[in-house]
Amino acid sequence: MSRLLYASGVEEETFNQRLHEICFQTNFNYDNLLLPYDIKALIAHGEMLGECGLIPEEDSRLIVRALEDMQTEAVAGTLAMSPEWEDCHSLIEAELIERCGDAGKRLYMGRSRNDQIVSALRLYAKDKIKELRTLLKTFMQTLLDFSKRHEMVPMPGYTHTQRAMPSSVGMWASSFLEVLLNQQQTIEAAYAMNDVNVLGSAAAYGTGFAIDREAVTRKLGFSRTQVNSLSCQLSRGQVECQTLQAFWGVMFVINRLANDLVWMSSAEFGFFTIAKSCTTGSSIMPNKRNLDPCEIIRGRYHIFTGFLAQAQSVIASLFSGYNSDYQESKPVFLEGLELVATSIEVMTIIMEHTSVNADKMRAAFSPEIFATDAVNRSVTAGKTFRDAYRDIKAQLGSVEAEDPAQNIRSKTHLGATGKLGLDLLEARLKSWENS
């Protein structure tokens, strides 16, 4: 029989076992992931209740000591969810009462599971965003180093998946770097949205107890308190969606990079070689070395966008206040952030094990790739651009091949192959690292 403190409203009543299994026993990993953060919020709440004189000081100290022990156990995995519990909140409360006796029954005044879960999610998100920033900065440094090493290695540039103009490995790699750098504002904004305390808003309408929400905000390290109690529930799911959206740009860049590497490392291109330690073989074809990691990460972008769409959909068209629909946004939020972390990690490893085949790239410079440069020279000599364009287009066969290395060095405006501005990108990366 399930040990449900809340499901039927009265502790002695029982809740339908099958409904419990379907509605509440979704995945214990989610609750176990949030358990240390749930307890952290309760520690601050318990301290505040004692400081405000709402419970005896000795009970507050007893509760806090027990919660600190439970937090250590939760991190170690010795305190964890099991099928008998409705959720992590019921586990914590029952465990606290067992350890503290009647004192443990005092903690849950002035708060609700509704504000408690949002608090745990935001505390978790703050830590996870910090982790993702660290992983992302390492990845961007890897891209910067790769760009520097191969800054002047000629590489065909493509439009419409056809050879277009001379480019370079440095331009190709640093293009991904710059778009990732552009995600800084959205990622920092996502962190700021999560850095807001909702604890004390209770079920959504505050409490009749004279609690000190600002004290809890300080104890938990939040930058400010979310003032309106009802807004704390209205923003549930919305903040999670904004957080996932902030990392959509990262997943987009990773998807495009992974796709380029899949194609450009194939025999048809041969531009890059990925270390064998990053590829897999075939069960029947001994000649195969497959870039499975990039294919999987390319696909996970679509999984991520599905998570985002699900999170956005499930919270819409709900009546004001708390709704159990919200709990369906929790799995996709937690899984989405973890998917971002592992995707960044995979692509960092791949780029660290990618070598450039400069000869293959040079061999791909067929004469017509220099046609635009021929047009530009005619313009410099005095022709109008449109006349020069038509003349070269009419006699493409007469366009002569050039030295690709000399060609890419000759283009010296900011952002061109001869002046990529890697120093500017490096300065932006260092500024983010120091922020």
Secondary structure as the mmCIF struct_conf table of DSSP 4:
data_model
#
loop_
_struct_conf.conf_type_id
_struct_conf.id
_struct_conf.beg_label_comp_id
_struct_conf.beg_label_asym_id
_struct_conf.beg_label_seq_id
_struct_conf.end_label_comp_id
_struct_conf.end_label_asym_id
_struct_conf.end_label_seq_id
STRN STRN1 ARG A 3 ARG A 3
BEND BEND1 LEU A 5 TYR A 6
TURN_TY1_P TURN_TY1_P1 ALA A 7 SER A 8
BEND BEND2 GLY A 9 VAL A 10
TURN_TY1_P TURN_TY1_P2 GLU A 11 GLU A 12
BEND BEND3 GLU A 13 GLU A 13
HELX_RH_AL_P HELX_RH_AL_P1 GLN A 17 CYS A 23
TURN_TY1_P TURN_TY1_P3 PHE A 24 PHE A 24
BEND BEND4 THR A 26 THR A 26
HELX_RH_AL_P HELX_RH_AL_P2 PHE A 28 GLU A 51
TURN_TY1_P TURN_TY1_P4 CYS A 52 GLY A 53
BEND BEND5 LEU A 54 ILE A 55
HELX_RH_AL_P HELX_RH_AL_P3 GLU A 57 ALA A 76
TURN_TY1_P TURN_TY1_P5 GLY A 77 GLY A 77
BEND BEND6 THR A 78 LEU A 79
TURN_TY1_P TURN_TY1_P6 PRO A 83 GLU A 84
STRN STRN2 TRP A 85 TRP A 85
BEND BEND7 GLU A 86 ASP A 87
HELX_RH_AL_P HELX_RH_AL_P4 CYS A 88 CYS A 100
HELX_RH_3T_P HELX_RH_3T_P1 GLY A 101 ARG A 106
TURN_TY1_P TURN_TY1_P7 LEU A 107 GLY A 110
HELX_RH_AL_P HELX_RH_AL_P5 ARG A 113 ARG A 149
TURN_TY1_P TURN_TY1_P8 HIS A 150 MET A 152
STRN STRN3 PRO A 154 THR A 159
TURN_TY1_P TURN_TY1_P9 HIS A 160 THR A 161
STRN STRN4 GLN A 162 SER A 168
HELX_RH_AL_P HELX_RH_AL_P6 VAL A 169 LEU A 181
TURN_TY1_P TURN_TY1_P10 ASN A 182 GLN A 183
HELX_RH_AL_P HELX_RH_AL_P7 GLN A 184 ASN A 194
BEND BEND8 ASP A 195 ASP A 195
STRN STRN5 VAL A 196 ASN A 197
TURN_TY1_P TURN_TY1_P11 LEU A 199 GLY A 200
TURN_TY1_P TURN_TY1_P12 ALA A 202 TYR A 205
BEND BEND9 GLY A 208 PHE A 209
HELX_RH_AL_P HELX_RH_AL_P8 ARG A 213 LEU A 220
TURN_TY1_P TURN_TY1_P13 GLY A 221 GLY A 221
BEND BEND10 SER A 223 SER A 223
STRN STRN6 ARG A 224 THR A 225
HELX_RH_AL_P HELX_RH_AL_P9 SER A 229 LEU A 234
TURN_TY1_P TURN_TY1_P14 SER A 235 GLY A 237
HELX_RH_AL_P HELX_RH_AL_P10 GLN A 238 MET A 264
TURN_TY1_P TURN_TY1_P15 SER A 265 SER A 265
BEND BEND11 SER A 266 SER A 266
TURN_TY1_P TURN_TY1_P16 ALA A 267 PHE A 269
STRN STRN7 PHE A 272 ILE A 274
HELX_RH_3T_P HELX_RH_3T_P2 LYS A 276 CYS A 278
STRN STRN8 THR A 280 THR A 280
BEND BEND12 SER A 283 ILE A 284
TURN_TY1_P TURN_TY1_P17 PRO A 286 ASN A 287
STRN STRN9 ASN A 290 ASN A 290
HELX_RH_AL_P HELX_RH_AL_P11 ASP A 292 VAL A 314
TURN_TY1_P TURN_TY1_P18 ILE A 315 SER A 317
HELX_LH_PP_P HELX_LH_PP_P1 LEU A 318 PHE A 319
BEND BEND13 SER A 320 GLY A 321
HELX_RH_3T_P HELX_RH_3T_P3 SER A 324 GLU A 328
HELX_RH_AL_P HELX_RH_AL_P12 SER A 329 GLU A 352
TURN_TY1_P TURN_TY1_P19 HIS A 353 HIS A 353
STRN STRN10 THR A 354 VAL A 356
HELX_RH_AL_P HELX_RH_AL_P13 ALA A 358 ALA A 363
TURN_TY1_P TURN_TY1_P20 ALA A 364 ALA A 364
HELX_RH_3T_P HELX_RH_3T_P4 PRO A 367 PHE A 370
HELX_RH_AL_P HELX_RH_AL_P14 ALA A 371 THR A 380
TURN_TY1_P TURN_TY1_P21 ALA A 381 GLY A 382
HELX_RH_AL_P HELX_RH_AL_P15 PHE A 385 ALA A 394
TURN_TY1_P TURN_TY1_P22 GLN A 395 GLN A 395
HELX_RH_3T_P HELX_RH_3T_P5 LEU A 396 SER A 398
HELX_LH_PP_P HELX_LH_PP_P2 VAL A 399 ALA A 401
HELX_RH_AL_P HELX_RH_AL_P16 PRO A 404 ARG A 409
TURN_TY1_P TURN_TY1_P23 SER A 410 SER A 410
BEND BEND14 HIS A 413 HIS A 413
TURN_TY1_P TURN_TY1_P24 LEU A 414 GLY A 415
BEND BEND15 ALA A 416 ALA A 416
TURN_TY1_P TURN_TY1_P25 THR A 417 GLY A 418
HELX_RH_AL_P HELX_RH_AL_P17 LEU A 422 GLU A 433
TURN_TY1_P TURN_TY1_P26 ASN A 434 ASN A 434
#
